[in-house]
Amino acid sequence: MRICGVGDNVVDRYPQRGLMYPGGNALNVAVHAARLGAESAYLGVTGNDTAGAHIRAALAAEGIGLDRLRTADGPNAYATVYVEEDGNRTFGECDPTVSHFTPDAADLAWLRRFDLMHTGDCSRLEDQLPRLAAACPVSFDFSDRPWSYAAPLLPYVRAAVFSRPDAGDTDALGLIGRAVEAGVRLAVVTRGARGALIHCEGTVHHQGVVPVEATDTLGAGDSFIAALLVALHHEGRPLADAAARAAAYAAEVCTQPGAFGHPLAFEAAGTL
């Protein structure tokens, strides 16, 4: 399986720790997919500051393909993260800076070599989705965006992920049904402690969470979807087995700081 994360990257800044870590939905999925055995690449824009250099070094260390990675003049995108005692996180100040871009013809030609690309609502590529989908099947993380946002995009999406922490089974299944009617083949509704409801090729499965003493829940959803995609499409596992594998992997990620490690002190990047 060849998968490419397309779009957002950030350094997640943790003021309580004085550290920052590479992150961003598209980037996280690419890294976790690589860790699970997929051939993985990332297409996006990093800054030319120390934070951007740190992200590029982390991606290289993880074995991520960087053939179409850009570096722009300016600071790297960032998000500010606060971690509570139970490991849950909240976000403070965020700035996308130089991370937004428009894929060019060479990008689209390059994407044709992949089996799947992953992006999401933070990447601001909505207007490019028809062009991207014509080059490569799309996995899209809609997060907690409303149906009015998702509906016009779903016809271009192969795998759709929604976050609905307060949704009961009826509401979650209704959302899945509408996504499938729009043409989605894999529809996932994550619901925090309630677990996830997953529809794949006519089968619906409820996956419970794997209990763990969480250190940091940042990137849990990204690692879950990466593991699910790899288990289904790379390893060929049945849905229930793939979902269980994804839940176990996401739980393991929650025991580690940052989305996938690689800390750097704020002072080293000149951000304090």
Secondary structure, 3 states (H helix, E strand, C coil): CEEEEECCCEEEEECCCCEEEEECHHHHHHHHHHHCCCEEEEECEEECCHHHHHHHHHHHHCCCECCCCEEECCCCCEEEEEECCCCCEEEEEEECCCCCCCCCHHHHHHHCCCCEEEEEHHHCCHHHHHHHHHHCCEEEEEECCCHHHHCCCHHHCCEEEEECCCCCHHHHHHHHHHHHHCCCCEEEEECHHHCEEEEECCEEEEECCCCCCCCCCCCHHHHHHHHHHHHHHHCCCCHHHHHHHHHHHHHHHCCCCCCCCCCEEHHHHCCC
